[in-house]
Amino acid sequence: MRLDARRIYGGKATGEVLAFQMPLSLLGGIDKDSGEITEEIGGLKGTSVADRVLVFPRGKGSTAGSYVLYSLRARGQAPAALVCETAEAVIATGALISEIPMVDGVQVDLFRTGDTVRVDADDGFVEIEGVSMSHVVTSFLCYGEKVLILKRSEEVGSFPGHWAGVSGYIEGEEEAVERARIEIKEETGIEDAELLNSGEAVLARGREGEIIWAVHPFVFRIDRREITLDWEHVAYRWIRPMELEGLLTVPKLEEVLAKALAGVRTP
């Protein structure tokens, strides 16, 4: 699985990931002599950053944090590479003076602690070993101001009992919108849905960890509320978009819906 990235400081490195979903403070968060994590973040307190690939949204805290990386480099305890969503001055300066490969522009929630990754800051990418990408479509049917969601049955292979849109795998070289229409017909019995909009794909990593889903969002308009469920689902609801909050859904369903509806006027 290869993800594009922006070079902040060049170089190449391979190592095991330490993944943080919260901003990381170098000064106070990492011991400058031992390289051990001193904050209780994600159960990683006491773990050494030496030769690991640190993956985190962005840095925070004092500008003196740059010199923590420099101190770690001098003591042979520096991380192998840094991967961020957004580079800011403290981390970028630390990477520069410590000569640690660094990239940003990467979606950090796709990484797990323990992953093995290859960072190529020179060519601008990060590879996660043993993880592949699968492309799927998720469509929302719109009737008036409400959209349709479906509750997945216990017979499906992924996320049983979760609420979702009309979803399915893209097969071979087929167009995503054609797969969307096929799944709508199979899962709801509707053949005449009108395409309103498609959105930018949303990346989400499954719980099993070996697959990153590229979810291609669509929204269609229909002229009736009644649908016919197939075996993949046991219930359906017509809801307003804000009513997704609090429901047990497949990963990032709210974001997928937001992408599908972006720029669409309420019918």
Legacy VTK file of the C-alpha trace (Angstrom):
# vtk DataFile Version 3.0
C-alpha trace
ASCII
DATASET POLYDATA
POINTS 267 float
0.000 0.000 0.000
1.641 3.234 -1.179
0.558 6.704 -0.052
1.751 9.903 -1.678
3.526 12.357 0.607
5.321 15.709 0.524
9.039 15.886 1.223
10.007 17.996 4.232
13.528 16.626 4.688
14.971 14.090 2.265
16.157 10.569 2.832
14.881 7.005 3.018
14.157 4.749 5.971
12.365 1.526 6.868
11.103 0.778 10.342
8.345 -0.180 12.717
5.630 2.398 13.326
4.730 4.190 16.519
1.359 5.726 15.640
-0.202 8.657 17.500
-3.652 10.026 16.739
-3.051 13.182 18.784
-0.471 15.964 18.278
2.913 15.021 19.727
5.027 17.209 21.989
8.762 16.594 21.695
9.709 18.708 24.690
8.231 16.859 27.647
6.756 14.102 25.516
10.037 12.335 24.714
13.064 12.030 26.981
15.936 13.744 25.151
18.545 11.320 26.503
16.908 7.883 26.423
14.344 8.426 23.668
11.555 7.006 25.809
8.029 8.393 25.504
7.167 10.131 28.770
3.472 10.903 28.150
0.663 8.388 28.487
-0.469 8.445 24.856
-2.083 5.404 23.305
-0.451 3.072 25.806
3.020 3.928 24.483
4.537 5.485 27.610
8.003 4.031 28.219
8.434 2.919 24.598
11.630 4.016 22.882
11.414 5.997 19.644
14.889 4.865 18.554
14.872 3.576 14.959
11.065 3.723 14.855
8.940 5.612 12.350
6.881 8.178 14.249
3.459 8.798 12.685
1.399 11.651 14.145
-0.910 14.483 13.006
1.412 17.374 13.886
3.747 18.641 16.578
2.859 20.884 19.475
4.609 22.759 22.264
7.801 24.773 22.653
10.202 25.525 19.837
12.865 23.936 22.037
11.338 20.627 20.985
13.427 20.790 17.813
16.541 20.234 19.902
15.088 17.087 21.462
15.446 15.414 18.063
18.962 16.799 17.720
19.877 15.444 21.169
18.454 12.038 20.283
20.473 11.977 17.062
23.668 12.771 18.977
22.982 9.877 21.366
21.990 7.337 18.707
18.366 7.250 19.916
16.656 9.169 17.098
13.620 7.905 15.186
14.236 6.507 11.718
11.715 8.850 10.077
8.819 11.212 10.753
5.421 11.032 9.030
2.825 13.756 9.669
-0.435 15.058 8.340
0.748 18.657 8.690
4.335 19.774 9.155
4.883 22.797 11.367
8.046 24.690 12.283
9.076 22.795 15.437
9.037 19.317 13.885
10.347 20.426 10.481
13.279 22.281 12.073
14.050 19.286 14.264
14.104 16.976 11.240
16.364 19.397 9.361
19.004 19.881 12.045
18.920 16.184 12.959
18.917 14.925 9.332
15.878 12.709 9.850
13.748 11.883 6.777
10.354 13.567 7.103
7.180 13.796 5.007
3.730 15.246 5.532
0.383 15.291 3.722
-0.320 11.730 4.894
-3.552 10.491 6.508
-2.199 9.195 9.808
-5.256 7.208 10.912
-4.360 4.663 8.214
-1.331 3.568 10.272
-1.168 1.205 13.237
1.559 0.845 15.847
3.571 -2.206 14.803
3.179 -1.662 11.047
6.370 -1.889 9.028
6.706 1.040 6.635
9.147 2.353 4.089
9.501 6.119 3.944
10.973 7.621 0.781
11.068 11.354 1.356
13.140 11.904 -1.796
10.437 10.567 -4.111
7.537 11.502 -1.832
5.763 8.359 -0.670
5.217 6.007 2.251
4.592 2.269 1.836
2.828 0.118 4.450
3.953 -3.487 4.151
1.301 -6.220 4.173
-1.595 -3.804 3.606
-3.558 -3.564 0.350
-6.251 -1.223 -0.973
-9.759 -2.298 -1.956
-12.086 0.030 -3.893
-15.766 0.109 -2.982
-18.776 2.323 -3.684
-21.197 3.689 -1.107
-24.376 5.335 -2.380
-27.028 7.290 -0.521
-30.555 7.448 -1.883
-32.236 10.773 -1.289
-35.973 11.345 -0.898
-36.934 14.883 0.035
-34.602 16.007 2.843
-33.777 12.493 4.010
-31.289 9.834 2.963
-31.523 6.068 3.135
-29.317 3.966 5.407
-29.327 0.177 5.643
-28.542 -2.137 8.570
-26.192 -4.919 7.537
-27.234 -8.501 8.301
-25.224 -11.025 10.291
-24.589 -12.937 7.051
-22.311 -10.340 5.464
-18.560 -10.671 5.741
-17.757 -7.215 7.081
-19.328 -5.046 9.769
-22.500 -7.081 10.453
-25.103 -5.163 12.440
-23.707 -1.787 11.336
-25.587 0.916 9.471
-24.265 1.762 6.005
-25.178 3.139 2.619
-25.741 0.986 -0.446
-22.289 -0.517 -0.878
-20.318 -2.966 -2.978
-16.900 -3.833 -4.367
-15.767 -2.325 -7.644
-14.941 -5.252 -9.898
-12.116 -5.203 -12.423
-12.043 -2.148 -14.684
-15.704 -1.168 -14.262
-16.679 2.432 -13.616
-17.527 3.222 -10.002
-20.868 4.805 -10.933
-21.935 1.677 -12.828
-21.142 -0.475 -9.777
-23.166 1.983 -7.687
-26.213 1.519 -9.945
-25.832 -2.270 -9.860
-25.716 -2.320 -6.058
-28.740 -0.005 -5.774
-30.807 -2.349 -7.925
-29.634 -5.474 -6.052
-29.967 -4.069 -2.526
-33.083 -1.895 -2.851
-34.876 -3.013 -6.033
-34.725 0.518 -7.486
-33.684 0.867 -11.132
-34.438 4.511 -11.961
-32.376 6.448 -9.394
-31.145 9.842 -10.633
-27.477 10.602 -9.984
-27.077 13.921 -8.147
-23.406 13.920 -7.227
-20.230 11.923 -6.659
-17.564 12.784 -4.131
-13.863 12.378 -3.506
-12.910 8.913 -2.268
-12.548 8.477 1.497
-9.803 6.184 2.831
-10.559 4.027 5.868
-8.667 1.123 7.398
-10.671 -1.929 8.385
-10.532 -3.489 11.823
-8.769 -6.536 10.433
-5.926 -4.182 9.549
-4.801 -5.700 6.258
-7.107 -3.654 4.019
-7.495 0.062 3.427
-10.865 0.818 1.872
-11.107 3.504 -0.798
-14.797 4.416 -0.515
-16.237 6.221 -3.559
-19.333 8.211 -2.470
-22.474 8.861 -4.529
-25.865 10.392 -3.882
-28.945 9.570 -5.996
-32.466 10.958 -5.915
-35.526 8.706 -6.029
-39.245 9.506 -6.121
-40.548 6.977 -3.578
-39.721 5.791 -0.062
-40.535 2.103 -0.450
-37.631 -0.242 -1.174
-37.092 -4.004 -1.257
-34.219 -5.295 0.889
-32.049 -8.224 -0.164
-30.308 -10.721 2.155
-27.460 -8.334 2.957
-29.654 -6.088 5.120
-32.276 -6.521 7.822
-33.642 -2.987 8.216
-33.606 0.477 6.715
-34.248 4.041 7.815
-34.830 7.410 6.203
-32.870 9.959 8.213
-31.570 13.499 8.033
-27.752 13.568 7.686
-27.199 14.911 11.209
-29.037 11.874 12.632
-26.123 9.578 11.785
-24.350 10.724 14.937
-24.667 8.133 17.677
-25.530 5.229 15.369
-23.297 2.177 15.009
-22.026 2.658 11.457
-19.338 1.301 9.186
-16.102 3.336 9.447
-16.287 6.993 8.366
-19.870 6.820 7.117
-20.475 10.430 8.195
-17.462 11.604 6.210
-18.513 9.569 3.174
-22.002 11.089 3.321
-20.549 14.590 3.658
-18.362 14.020 0.580
-21.346 12.706 -1.391
-23.519 15.682 -0.464
-20.873 18.366 -0.907
-22.264 21.021 -3.219
-25.669 19.357 -3.567
-28.670 21.566 -2.939
-31.426 20.080 -0.809
-33.956 18.577 -3.263
LINES 1 268
267 0 1 2 3 4 5 6 7 8 9 10 11 12 13 14 15 16 17 18 19 20 21 22 23 24 25 26 27 28 29 30 31 32 33 34 35 36 37 38 39 40 41 42 43 44 45 46 47 48 49 50 51 52 53 54 55 56 57 58 59 60 61 62 63 64 65 66 67 68 69 70 71 72 73 74 75 76 77 78 79 80 81 82 83 84 85 86 87 88 89 90 91 92 93 94 95 96 97 98 99 100 101 102 103 104 105 106 107 108 109 110 111 112 113 114 115 116 117 118 119 120 121 122 123 124 125 126 127 128 129 130 131 132 133 134 135 136 137 138 139 140 141 142 143 144 145 146 147 148 149 150 151 152 153 154 155 156 157 158 159 160 161 162 163 164 165 166 167 168 169 170 171 172 173 174 175 176 177 178 179 180 181 182 183 184 185 186 187 188 189 190 191 192 193 194 195 196 197 198 199 200 201 202 203 204 205 206 207 208 209 210 211 212 213 214 215 216 217 218 219 220 221 222 223 224 225 226 227 228 229 230 231 232 233 234 235 236 237 238 239 240 241 242 243 244 245 246 247 248 249 250 251 252 253 254 255 256 257 258 259 260 261 262 263 264 265 266
